């Protein structure tokens, strides 16, 4: 058992793909087109950078990382925080690799995605404090049955990561079931992430209560929804459907 306390260091890694090297938000792109999906992704990254910067002021014992999917770690997209390379394989393999790398460097680890703009620096800070104080895994559920955040301070076998089905309505529940066999799981506030067009509608509703680093994103989403309602992005060219 790896015990941590309020002074313990925590590494926080955000899983990212590099535009131009990997397909970006393909499900979202099928509804709003590649250019718009890429713009949404870039604005979410910009907001996340601000969230990381605010978090590091709140928590001097936290370190932010980009968990990059591609081999090229020195890309200018990721020059502001240190990078970790995701191992090849499915999502379970990649989660295991980044989680293990962080625990080699820090007392605790938090994993997040880049597609949950409602995750503020204060929510991230609170997750870190729960991880430090409750000696438990922390898990942030999404509205669609997945999870936007995982935190832990003890090593996990790869099979724990590989058993749950990912991108499914039962992902969070299956992972939570596996984790509960090992240690208590503290569940965080449920938030929406952005995978499909309908998630943009949810973001716009919920974003009214979330002022940190998302003004430009919300304005762009508002303009996209207006275009959609006016028929401006209903009919996409096949070549614009996917990266």
C-alpha atoms as one frame of an Amber mdcrd trajectory, in Angstrom:
protein
   0.000   0.000   0.000   1.382   3.420  -0.979   0.236   6.037   1.555   0.314
   9.703   0.656  -0.389  12.928   2.571  -1.172  16.583   1.942   2.441  17.298
   0.985   2.746  14.403  -1.465   3.502  15.159  -5.097   0.901  14.421  -7.742
   1.445  14.192 -11.490  -1.541  15.132 -13.644  -1.465  13.883 -17.237  -3.827
  14.941 -20.007  -4.219  12.500 -22.906  -3.810  14.337 -26.214  -3.409  13.748
 -29.940  -1.358  16.049 -32.136  -3.357  17.820 -34.886  -2.003  16.933 -38.289
  -0.539  13.651 -37.070  -3.648  11.829 -35.798  -7.415  12.016 -36.441  -9.012
  14.516 -34.082 -12.532  14.184 -32.606 -13.809  12.060 -35.492 -17.293  11.524
 -34.060 -17.717  15.259 -33.608 -16.231  15.886 -37.068 -18.885  13.660 -38.650
 -21.480  16.235 -37.566 -19.701  19.586 -37.814 -16.795  18.913 -40.199 -13.062
  18.581 -39.672 -12.210  22.263 -39.498 -14.839  22.994 -36.887 -13.981  19.886
 -34.854 -10.294  20.860 -34.912 -11.185  24.384 -33.796 -13.232  23.001 -30.890
 -10.307  20.751 -29.914  -7.787  23.600 -30.064 -10.026  25.828 -27.954 -10.443
  23.041 -25.399  -6.647  22.715 -25.280  -6.277  26.466 -24.810  -8.721  26.354
 -21.916  -6.923  23.383 -20.421  -3.602  25.199 -20.554  -5.150  27.978 -18.496
  -6.625  25.425 -16.115  -3.220  23.794 -15.631  -1.567  27.156 -15.015  -4.180
  28.059 -12.398  -3.903  24.640 -10.762  -0.128  24.875 -10.374  -0.604  28.131
  -8.471  -3.111  26.440  -6.165  -1.064  23.284  -5.661   2.737  23.682  -5.564
   3.104  19.900  -5.219   1.373  19.176  -8.535   3.039  18.749 -11.939   1.152
  18.863 -15.235   2.021  16.638 -18.209   0.830  16.059 -21.744   0.353  12.339
 -22.445   1.022  12.358 -26.187  -0.249   9.652 -28.520   2.414  10.111 -31.205
   6.161   9.482 -31.301   6.929  13.167 -31.848   7.080  14.637 -28.330   8.880
  17.870 -29.252   5.973  19.232 -31.295   5.272  22.916 -30.621   1.728  22.030
 -29.520   3.151  20.526 -26.323   6.077  22.821 -25.532   4.582  24.379 -22.387
   4.481  21.275 -20.147   6.612  18.113 -20.019   5.481  15.220 -22.195   4.973
  11.524 -21.600   4.589   9.077 -24.467   1.605   6.760 -24.580   2.485   3.131
 -25.256   0.962   1.549 -28.381  -2.188  -0.514 -28.026  -5.768   0.078 -27.006
  -6.921   2.620 -24.444  -6.365   0.207 -21.572  -2.722  -0.210 -22.602  -2.249
   3.535 -22.902  -3.884   4.339 -19.567  -1.697   1.758 -17.864   1.483   3.101
 -19.439   0.908   6.732 -18.463  -0.341   5.894 -14.978   2.749   3.755 -14.371
   5.092   6.439 -15.706   3.620   9.055 -13.387   3.866   6.822 -10.317   7.555
   6.341 -11.099   7.942  10.120 -10.713   5.299  11.083  -8.130   3.427   9.830
  -5.083   0.070   9.993  -6.835  -1.312  10.224 -10.382  -4.331  11.844 -11.998
  -5.334  11.082 -15.591  -7.694  13.297 -17.588  -8.757  13.810 -21.188  -8.655
  17.031 -23.192 -12.389  16.976 -23.915 -13.927  18.002 -20.584 -13.842  21.820
 -20.553 -16.090  21.906 -17.464 -13.188  20.531 -15.406 -11.872  23.631 -13.614
  -8.621  24.114 -11.744 -10.553  24.066  -8.469 -12.199  20.745  -9.372  -8.780
  19.324 -10.264  -7.331  20.649  -7.022 -10.207  19.092  -5.067  -9.607  15.737
  -6.777  -5.947  15.893  -5.774  -6.849  16.705  -2.178  -9.281  13.785  -2.036
  -6.563  11.527  -3.396  -4.164  12.738  -0.704  -6.575  12.642   2.219  -8.832
   9.642   1.650  -6.312   6.978   0.562  -8.665   5.913  -2.215  -8.997   5.928
  -5.972 -10.911   8.933  -7.324 -13.124   8.664 -10.387 -14.972  11.420 -12.215
 -17.966  10.108 -14.203 -19.286  11.591 -17.434 -22.920  11.849 -18.460 -22.462
   9.244 -21.201 -21.183   6.492 -18.878 -17.460   7.113 -19.257 -15.068   8.978
 -16.981 -13.227  12.275 -17.302 -10.758  11.766 -14.438  -9.009   8.929 -12.663
  -6.675   9.279  -9.719  -4.689   6.792  -7.690  -1.561   6.324  -5.606  -0.910
   2.613  -5.938   0.214   0.550  -8.902  -2.341  -1.388 -10.931  -1.920  -4.473
 -13.072  -2.493  -3.855 -16.758  -5.458  -6.252 -16.745  -7.375  -3.910 -14.456
  -7.224  -1.309 -17.215  -7.960  -3.737 -20.033 -11.073  -5.438 -18.629 -13.567
  -2.538 -18.965 -15.090  -1.822 -22.395 -14.194   1.707 -23.474 -16.437   4.211
 -25.290 -19.417   2.349 -23.845 -22.293   3.290 -21.548 -20.867   0.927 -18.908
 -17.219   2.045 -18.989 -17.183   3.894 -15.686 -19.190   1.244 -13.859 -16.985
  -1.583 -15.122 -13.780   0.233 -14.195 -15.202   1.154 -10.807 -16.096  -2.487
 -10.196 -12.519  -3.547 -10.932 -11.031  -0.809  -8.757 -13.374  -1.565  -5.849
 -11.831  -5.020  -5.576  -8.553  -3.320  -4.665  -9.415  -0.157  -2.765 -12.252
   2.261  -1.998 -13.341   4.434  -4.941 -14.414   8.033  -4.285 -16.753   9.272
  -7.013 -16.536  12.915  -8.058 -19.122  15.242  -9.571 -20.612  14.061 -12.869
 -19.595  16.245 -15.828 -20.189  16.201 -19.558 -17.383  15.693 -22.063 -17.374
  16.587 -25.758 -17.526  13.690 -28.210 -20.570  14.427 -30.375 -22.698  17.352
 -31.530 -25.234  16.830 -28.726 -22.431  17.307 -26.203 -21.915  20.843 -27.521
 -25.505  21.648 -26.577 -24.899  20.309 -23.078 -21.660  22.272 -22.819 -23.395
  25.495 -23.743 -26.019  24.948 -21.035 -23.563  23.957 -18.324 -20.906  26.465
 -19.348 -22.930  29.366 -18.008 -21.828  28.322 -14.525 -18.196  27.776 -15.524
 -16.306  30.986 -16.190 -12.708  29.757 -16.196 -10.866  29.721 -19.535 -13.836
  28.847 -21.762 -15.201  32.149 -23.030 -13.809  31.721 -26.539 -14.866  28.065
 -26.694 -18.419  28.851 -25.624 -18.650  31.682 -28.160 -17.466  29.375 -30.933
 -19.869  26.613 -29.887 -22.707  29.129 -29.806 -21.876  30.183 -33.360 -21.731
  26.543 -34.511 -25.141  25.796 -33.044 -26.562  28.894 -34.694 -25.135  27.756
 -38.041 -26.569  24.295 -37.508 -30.026  25.635 -36.710 -29.844  27.807 -39.818
 -28.843  24.819 -41.955 -25.268  25.990 -42.441 -23.539  22.739 -41.445 -26.237
  20.168 -42.077 -24.762  18.891 -45.336 -21.060  18.059 -45.190 -18.899  17.057
 -48.091 -17.618  13.450 -47.807 -14.016  14.664 -47.900 -14.698  16.832 -44.853
 -16.112  14.037 -42.757 -12.874  12.683 -41.289  -9.266  13.687 -40.812
